[in-house]
Amino acid sequence: MLKCKQIIDLASNSLDTELPWRMRWQMKLHLLMCKTCSRYFKQLQFLQKITDGLHNHCQSISLSAPARKRISDRIKGDR
């Protein structure tokens, strides 16, 4: 059985890449038995969901042409 420290590393990795089936199985088994690790994993998933949403939201925001020009002029003026 995997230890909590190992689960922390696996949980983080599992959000970025798909773990081998044996590791996924061991992690799920540990999460069923350990409330602390289960809570930690749920918090990681929640944070990933929030940051993904924030990233998508920020990409949809753009400056108007006059605002871009003001910023550009200000930067050039500071030199």
Beta strands, then each sheet from edge to edge (+ up, - down):
end
